[in-house]
Amino acid sequence: MSEIIQLQKIKKTLTKRRQQHTLLDECSLSVNQGDMLAITGQSGIGKSTLLNIIGCLDFPTQGKYLFDDHDVTKMNIKQRNMLRKKHFGYIFQQYLLIEHLSVLDNVALALQYRNPRQNSCSESKKILNEFGLSNHENHKPNELSGGQQQRASLARAIITNPRVLLADEPTGALDAHNSHLMMKTLKEINQSRDTTIILVTHDLEMANYCKRTITMESILGKAVAHE
C-alpha cells in the first residue's frame, strides 16, 4: 500500500490574550491508502484538532503535512480548499445537516459544492436508497431519528466519492444498536470503495471495527501516536 498521508511533527498552538495555548503537541503519523484507522485517547489531547488538520479544516502552527507527497503546509488557502473539496468527506458527531433543507437537498448540496453544474438529484436519490432513506428524502432533518440523521450525514459525505473519509465521534450520539450499524457501514465502505477512513472515538468497542487503532498519549508534553 502507498502512503496517502504523512504528518511530521505537526503542532497546533493558539495565542489568546497574549498567552499561548497548545491544542496539539508534536505528532507524527502515516496513513496508507485504503486504511481504516481509529484514533483514541483522553479528552483534550488534540484528537479532533489532528483530524481537522488532516482534513484541511485547520492549519498547523508548525510541522509538515504531506498528502500524496504534496506539501499541504506550503499550499495557499485556495489550494487547500481545492484539496479538501476533491479528496475529503466528513462525518460529524452532531450530523451538521442543514435544518431548513430536505434530506435530499442536504445530500445534493455536497455534489453542487464540488461541481455547481452537475445534475445532483438522481445521484442523491440513488445513494439515499442505498442507505435505506428513500422514503425520507423529502423530510427535514428534525423529522428523522438520530440513526437516520447519521446515515444521511454519511450519504452526504461519500456521495462525492472522497479518497479520505474523516469521522469525528461518528457514534457518539447514537445508541448501541445504531452505533454498530454505523461502524459496519463504514467498514463496508472501506472494503468496497477502498476509501481511506480515519475516525476519532472514545469507544474502544467501535475502534475494534478498524484495521488499526492509534492511541494518543500525553508524554512529557508531547502527543505521540503509536499502535
Secondary structure, DSSP 8 states (H G I E B T S, - for coil): --EEEEEEEEEEEEEETTEEEEEEEEEEEEEETT-EEEEEE-TTSSHHHHHHHHTTSS--SEEEEEETTEEGGG--HHHHHHHHHHHEEEEETT----TTS-HHHHHHHHHHHH-TTS-HHHHHHHHHHHTT-GGGTTS-GGGS-HHHHHHHHHHHHHTT--SEEEEESTTTTS-HHHHHHHHHHHHHHHHHH--EEEEE-S-HHHHTTSSEEEEEEEETTEEEEE-
